[in-house]
Amino acid sequence: MTAAITHLIAGQWVSGNGETVVSRNPARPDIVVAEGGGALVADVDAAVTAANEAATAWAATPMHQRGAVLLAAAEIVDGHAAAWGRELAAEEGKTKAEGIGEVRRAAQILRYYSNEGDRQAGDIYASPRAGEQILVTRKPLGVVAVITPFNFPIAIPAWKIAPALVFGNTVVWKPASTVPLLALRLAEALTTAGLPAGVLNLLVGDAEVGDALVRHSGIDAITFTGSTAVGRRIAAAAAARGIPAQAEMGGKNAAVVLDDADVDLALEQVLLGAFRSTGQKCTATSRLIVTAGIADRFVDAVCERAAALRVGDPTDDATEMGPVISSTAQQNISAGIATASDQGATVLTGGAPYSDARADGYFVAPTVLELGGGDADVWTEELFGPVVAVKRAADADEAFALANDSEFGLSAAVFTQDLTRALQAVETIDVGVLHVNSESAGADPHVPFGGAKKSGLGPKEQGAAARDFFTHTTTVYLRGGRPVA
Ligand code: UN1
């Protein structure tokens, strides 16, 4: 059944008068998951106005009370994990098990931030002057524009919206227009949980709506996850207006497998990192670096397992990898593979389109490419699909140097049983998230998430780092009067 796309403005669910937005099942594009009129630029104004009107009362609501709304929403989200996880798989294309896992993860994130009232709210410093203390208090920024990508349709929105709200901000949210259904589910959960009107506004629309939102003078901060090109434009627009922006962007994440690795573990984790979510994670493993002693054995095994992955309809229980999000994505990834071949890469497995029933969906086969010494775009540019580029290294030092051979620095994985090498990786690999003996993707809500180098702009996300972005500080020089004699 096709769901109707509506928008949430000032506590009202309204239909849109913009161009029709159609969300299709990427495994079976003839199936329309959700459809409805998109938002118009005029709706952006209404939503930002509503968020501004709601801001003062929400900021004045005790943090514990704001957290209680998030906790109630977490219960609703958890209670719908099976149903919404299936919808997520049908709308986005990751497997049902991953979809259910993601919905549960969104609930976990909401629950984590629901407890923010129980955590430290600021700092206190000694004063050089008698009778004085110096406090650093935290205040909300105001209205936050939240712009989220397709690949985690409920978890990434939760990890931006939950901290924005608990720290007392109001929100205007524009999700990727390819995943409106899951956006509606999260917004419904929050309103049913008791969020006051105007505190969260949801607009489903195209890039023009996103542009109008980031340029609106009523917005006080922008948080974005998505492509590097768009992230930089958003950060530039924010800088021009003098408002803070947080942009979480691309990755070209390496898995480094050293000769002494636990091979079975490394194999399992590299496969998960590369092909879960069809490789559509900014933290996915898209480069594999293997040292000479095990390279032949390991690369063969990766290819064998990749070729054996069951690729199909993500709502089928047996499926291990679903399609990519859209026909455009499918074409870009296929073009990337073709360019790699032209530049001298050898396709070890995958690479070719499906000619069976899957030809109707946006499927890309799990693909492993081996690179020689020359330059190859597939080594440097994010393809955002199930494609891994392999390079061999003579030894661990060269392997770590290759891991750093990227403009990006989001995440990396290192597989070794040698503590000294693991510590060397911690010291030398320049990334925001490093996994030792686990896949390059994955993030817990209570610790910072974000990239080094060109992967991110602005403060990191999650955990205590989220507070740095979603609040500003007031330093209070607190002195009493003269004691009454
Ligand atoms: C994860 O690795 O589980 O867009 C989360 C992304 C990241 C989130 C990754 N911002 O893929």
Boltz pocket constraint, residues with backbone or C-beta under 6 A from the ligand:
constraints:
  - pocket:
      binder: B
      contacts: [[A, 149], [A, 151], [A, 152], [A, 156], [A, 225], [A, 248], [A, 280], [A, 281], [A, 282], [A, 283], [A, 440], [A, 441], [A, 442], [A, 443]]
      max_distance: 6.0
